[in-house]
């Protein structure tokens, strides 16, 4: 099921299962995972997009191997908060993924996540080539960490 509200998503999550954060793009899908306590997001890998069935197969393989309990999908809103064509593509991806998994899915506003990831990689003195290789899953880590921080506030911890 797809949840627009993070609180409803939180209520649907199984206990002690990690979450996956996704940075869905035209060419790649950045993947990050959390720990089972839902406190820390860790960038994992970037899936090079081919076509939906292959992309979904690669993603579902990761989710199964990591025993993921829910998916946080970055929603690329415009800076003024409106939704454009990229949001529509992201929502379509979630709808297409829904019949393939019973995991709850929610969206997280990903504005400036790639900028934050780029800044962190520059501060770590990462080469231009290496930044290009890891930027998407580092951005997925920022998306997931934002959602984890919100979940922690909802739980009152």
C-alpha positions as CSV (number, residue, x, y, z in Angstrom):
1,X,0.0,0.0,0.0
2,X,1.2,3.5,-0.7
3,X,0.9,6.0,2.1
4,X,0.9,9.7,1.5
5,X,1.1,10.3,5.3
6,X,4.3,9.2,7.1
7,X,2.4,8.6,10.3
8,X,0.1,6.1,8.6
9,X,3.2,4.5,6.9
10,X,4.8,4.2,10.4
11,X,1.7,2.4,11.7
12,X,1.9,-0.1,8.9
13,X,5.5,-1.0,9.4
14,X,6.5,-4.4,10.8
15,X,8.7,-4.4,13.9
16,X,12.4,-4.7,13.8
17,X,12.7,-4.6,10.0
18,X,15.0,-2.1,8.1
19,X,13.7,0.4,5.6
20,X,14.9,1.2,2.1
21,X,15.3,4.7,0.8
22,X,15.1,5.2,-3.0
23,X,16.3,8.1,-5.1
24,X,14.5,7.4,-8.3
25,X,15.9,9.1,-11.4
26,X,15.7,8.8,-15.2
27,X,18.9,6.8,-15.5
28,X,19.5,5.3,-12.0
29,X,17.8,4.3,-8.7
30,X,19.9,5.1,-5.7
31,X,19.3,2.7,-2.8
32,X,20.0,3.2,0.9
33,X,19.0,1.0,3.8
34,X,18.5,1.6,7.5
35,X,19.3,-0.5,10.5
36,X,16.5,-2.5,12.2
37,X,16.2,0.2,14.9
38,X,15.3,2.8,12.2
39,X,18.0,5.2,13.4
40,X,20.8,5.3,10.8
41,X,20.5,5.4,7.0
42,X,23.4,3.9,5.0
43,X,23.9,4.4,1.2
44,X,24.0,1.0,-0.4
45,X,24.2,0.9,-4.2
46,X,23.0,2.5,-7.4
47,X,20.9,0.5,-9.9
48,X,21.4,1.5,-13.5
49,X,18.0,1.7,-15.0
50,X,17.1,-0.4,-18.1
51,X,13.4,-1.1,-18.2
52,X,10.8,-1.4,-15.4
53,X,10.8,-5.2,-15.1
54,X,14.6,-5.4,-14.8
55,X,14.8,-2.4,-12.5
56,X,12.0,-3.9,-10.2
57,X,13.7,-7.3,-10.3
58,X,17.0,-5.8,-9.2
59,X,15.3,-3.7,-6.5
60,X,13.2,-6.6,-5.1
61,X,16.3,-8.8,-4.9
62,X,18.0,-6.2,-2.7
63,X,14.8,-5.7,-0.6
64,X,14.5,-9.5,0.0
65,X,18.2,-10.0,0.8
66,X,18.1,-7.2,3.4
67,X,14.7,-8.2,4.8
68,X,13.4,-4.7,4.2
69,X,10.1,-3.8,5.9
70,X,9.1,-0.7,4.0
71,X,10.1,1.7,1.2
72,X,10.7,5.5,1.4
73,X,10.7,6.9,-2.1
74,X,12.1,10.4,-2.6
75,X,9.5,12.7,-4.2
76,X,11.3,15.4,-6.3
77,X,9.0,18.4,-5.7
78,X,9.7,21.7,-7.3
79,X,11.3,24.3,-5.0
80,X,7.9,26.0,-4.6
81,X,6.4,22.7,-3.3
82,X,4.4,21.9,-6.5
83,X,4.7,18.6,-8.3
84,X,5.9,18.4,-11.9
85,X,6.7,15.7,-14.4
86,X,9.4,14.1,-12.3
87,X,7.0,13.6,-9.4
88,X,4.5,12.0,-11.8
89,X,7.2,9.5,-12.9
90,X,8.1,8.7,-9.3
91,X,4.4,8.1,-8.4
92,X,4.0,6.0,-11.5
93,X,7.0,3.9,-10.5
94,X,5.5,3.4,-7.0
95,X,2.2,2.3,-8.5
96,X,3.9,-0.1,-10.9
97,X,5.9,-1.5,-8.0
98,X,2.9,-2.0,-5.8
99,X,1.6,-5.3,-7.3
100,X,5.1,-6.8,-7.0
101,X,5.5,-6.3,-3.3
102,X,3.4,-6.2,-0.1
103,X,5.8,-3.7,1.5
104,X,4.3,-0.4,2.6
105,X,5.6,2.6,0.5
106,X,5.7,6.3,1.4
107,X,7.1,9.4,-0.2
108,X,9.6,11.8,1.3
109,X,10.2,15.3,0.0
110,X,13.7,15.1,-1.5
111,X,14.3,18.7,-2.4
112,X,18.0,19.5,-2.1
113,X,19.0,15.9,-1.1
114,X,21.3,15.6,-4.1
115,X,22.8,19.0,-3.3
116,X,23.4,17.9,0.3
117,X,25.0,14.6,-0.9
118,X,27.2,16.5,-3.4
119,X,28.4,18.8,-0.6
120,X,29.2,15.9,1.7
121,X,31.2,14.2,-1.0
122,X,33.1,17.4,-1.8
123,X,33.9,17.9,1.9
124,X,35.2,14.3,1.9
125,X,37.5,15.2,-1.0
126,X,35.9,12.6,-3.2
127,X,37.1,12.6,-6.8
128,X,34.7,13.7,-9.6
129,X,34.6,10.2,-11.0
130,X,33.8,8.6,-7.7
131,X,31.1,11.3,-6.9
132,X,29.4,10.4,-10.2
133,X,29.4,6.7,-9.2
134,X,28.0,7.2,-5.6
135,X,25.9,10.4,-5.7
136,X,22.5,8.6,-6.2
137,X,22.8,6.2,-3.4
138,X,24.3,8.9,-1.1
139,X,21.2,11.1,-2.0
140,X,19.0,8.0,-1.2
141,X,20.7,8.0,2.2
142,X,19.8,11.6,2.8
143,X,16.2,10.9,1.8
144,X,16.0,7.9,4.1
145,X,17.6,9.7,7.0
146,X,15.1,12.5,6.8
147,X,12.2,10.0,7.0
148,X,13.9,8.1,9.8
149,X,14.3,11.3,11.8
150,X,10.6,12.1,11.3
151,X,9.6,8.5,12.3
152,X,11.6,9.0,15.5
153,X,9.7,12.2,16.3
154,X,6.4,10.5,15.7
155,X,7.4,7.7,18.1
156,X,8.3,10.4,20.7
157,X,11.8,9.0,21.1
